């Protein structure tokens, strides 16, 4: 497989793993709207939920560039 494709897939999985770990800390058994809002607020360091999404995107881009160097 292509190195670029592998790094992009692993980067998306890394961002998903970060989101999943943060969802685990909410203590909610289901992905309800308040739990997702709380996770995004944690990821944005308490500013707004929209910045939590940007944080996940930045995590994916950084993981992608890091994995391209490794692979």
C-alpha positions as YAML, in Angstrom:
chain: A
units: angstrom
residues:
- id: 1
  name: UNK
  ca: [0.00, 0.00, 0.00]
- id: 2
  name: UNK
  ca: [0.94, 3.60, -0.40]
- id: 3
  name: UNK
  ca: [2.77, 5.27, 2.51]
- id: 4
  name: UNK
  ca: [0.63, 8.39, 2.22]
- id: 5
  name: UNK
  ca: [-2.59, 6.40, 2.45]
- id: 6
  name: UNK
  ca: [-1.38, 4.42, 5.45]
- id: 7
  name: UNK
  ca: [-0.30, 7.57, 7.27]
- id: 8
  name: UNK
  ca: [-3.65, 9.27, 6.60]
- id: 9
  name: UNK
  ca: [-5.63, 6.29, 7.85]
- id: 10
  name: UNK
  ca: [-3.49, 6.01, 10.98]
- id: 11
  name: UNK
  ca: [-3.81, 9.77, 11.57]
- id: 12
  name: UNK
  ca: [-7.59, 9.58, 11.43]
- id: 13
  name: UNK
  ca: [-7.52, 6.59, 13.78]
- id: 14
  name: UNK
  ca: [-5.32, 8.58, 16.17]
- id: 15
  name: UNK
  ca: [-7.79, 11.48, 16.25]
- id: 16
  name: UNK
  ca: [-10.63, 9.00, 16.76]
- id: 17
  name: UNK
  ca: [-8.72, 7.36, 19.61]
- id: 18
  name: UNK
  ca: [-8.22, 10.73, 21.31]
- id: 19
  name: UNK
  ca: [-11.94, 11.47, 20.99]
- id: 20
  name: UNK
  ca: [-12.83, 8.00, 22.29]
- id: 21
  name: UNK
  ca: [-10.56, 8.37, 25.32]
- id: 22
  name: UNK
  ca: [-12.11, 11.75, 26.11]
- id: 23
  name: UNK
  ca: [-15.60, 10.24, 25.77]
- id: 24
  name: UNK
  ca: [-14.56, 7.56, 28.27]
- id: 25
  name: UNK
  ca: [-13.76, 10.27, 30.83]
- id: 26
  name: UNK
  ca: [-17.24, 11.81, 30.58]
- id: 27
  name: UNK
  ca: [-18.70, 8.71, 32.21]
- id: 28
  name: UNK
  ca: [-21.64, 8.67, 29.83]
- id: 29
  name: UNK
  ca: [-22.51, 5.20, 28.50]
- id: 30
  name: UNK
  ca: [-23.88, 6.66, 25.24]
- id: 31
  name: UNK
  ca: [-22.73, 9.42, 22.94]
- id: 32
  name: UNK
  ca: [-25.32, 11.97, 23.96]
- id: 33
  name: UNK
  ca: [-25.21, 15.62, 22.92]
- id: 34
  name: UNK
  ca: [-24.14, 16.89, 26.38]
- id: 35
  name: UNK
  ca: [-21.33, 14.32, 26.56]
- id: 36
  name: UNK
  ca: [-20.02, 15.24, 23.11]
- id: 37
  name: UNK
  ca: [-20.28, 18.92, 23.98]
- id: 38
  name: UNK
  ca: [-18.29, 18.31, 27.15]
- id: 39
  name: UNK
  ca: [-15.58, 16.44, 25.25]
- id: 40
  name: UNK
  ca: [-15.25, 19.18, 22.66]
- id: 41
  name: UNK
  ca: [-15.06, 21.77, 25.42]
- id: 42
  name: UNK
  ca: [-12.29, 19.76, 27.13]
- id: 43
  name: UNK
  ca: [-10.39, 19.49, 23.85]
- id: 44
  name: UNK
  ca: [-10.62, 23.24, 23.34]
- id: 45
  name: UNK
  ca: [-9.35, 23.85, 26.88]
- id: 46
  name: UNK
  ca: [-12.68, 25.34, 27.96]
- id: 47
  name: UNK
  ca: [-13.05, 28.02, 25.29]
- id: 48
  name: UNK
  ca: [-15.82, 26.89, 22.89]
- id: 49
  name: UNK
  ca: [-16.92, 23.60, 21.42]
- id: 50
  name: UNK
  ca: [-15.97, 24.64, 17.88]
- id: 51
  name: UNK
  ca: [-12.32, 24.87, 18.85]
- id: 52
  name: UNK
  ca: [-12.44, 21.27, 20.05]
- id: 53
  name: UNK
  ca: [-13.14, 20.21, 16.48]
- id: 54
  name: UNK
  ca: [-10.19, 22.28, 15.29]
- id: 55
  name: UNK
  ca: [-8.05, 20.59, 17.94]
- id: 56
  name: UNK
  ca: [-9.02, 17.15, 16.58]
- id: 57
  name: UNK
  ca: [-8.21, 18.30, 13.04]
- id: 58
  name: UNK
  ca: [-4.82, 19.59, 14.20]
- id: 59
  name: UNK
  ca: [-4.14, 16.31, 15.98]
- id: 60
  name: UNK
  ca: [-4.89, 14.43, 12.75]
- id: 61
  name: UNK
  ca: [-2.61, 16.69, 10.67]
- id: 62
  name: UNK
  ca: [0.25, 16.44, 13.15]
- id: 63
  name: UNK
  ca: [-0.12, 12.67, 13.35]
- id: 64
  name: UNK
  ca: [-0.15, 12.49, 9.55]
- id: 65
  name: UNK
  ca: [3.07, 14.47, 9.15]
- id: 66
  name: UNK
  ca: [4.72, 12.50, 11.97]
- id: 67
  name: UNK
  ca: [3.70, 9.15, 10.46]
- id: 68
  name: UNK
  ca: [4.92, 10.16, 6.99]
- id: 69
  name: UNK
  ca: [8.40, 10.65, 8.46]
- id: 70
  name: UNK
  ca: [8.31, 7.32, 10.30]
- id: 71
  name: UNK
  ca: [6.92, 5.23, 7.44]
...
